[in-house]
Amino acid sequence: MIIEIDQSDDVPIYEQLRRQVIEAIANGELVPGDKLPSVRSLAVDLGVNLHTVNKAYALLRDDGYLNMRRGSGAVVAERRDEAGHGSAAVDGAQWSAMNNELRRIILEHKARGGTAESFLDTVRHQCASIYGLQNPSRDEGRRSGNDVSSRRSS
């Protein structure tokens, strides 16, 4: 996994790091049990303050993506449901936070003149890409300036 930080991005560095770790987990680049670099070594490698990396790791831990152990560092967590069984289940607080973030994105799209149809086309395209599905969008090749698409920091 290669982490790229864009110092000129409006997104805080800790959030850029957090998002890239989540993306790596979602894409299978990081799997349960994989060890991440120590806070100190990653901070040095990225040229950022160690508190920035520590904040990203703490948020990832709080959201259930990482386990933190003194002496052994950050490890990608197993996906578990409330009964402790392996699962991709999301708890109520996480689901609420994701819904709030999705609502914010939809409102920004609408405020910029985007339509529900263009937003849904983009969502279908992104889901197909992320989940490895055939794109169900009617206009697969059509992209408009009003579409919200994922952007990777570089």
Beta strands, then each sheet from edge to edge (+ up, - down):
strand 1: 66-69
strand 2: 73-76
sheet 1: 1+ 2-
end
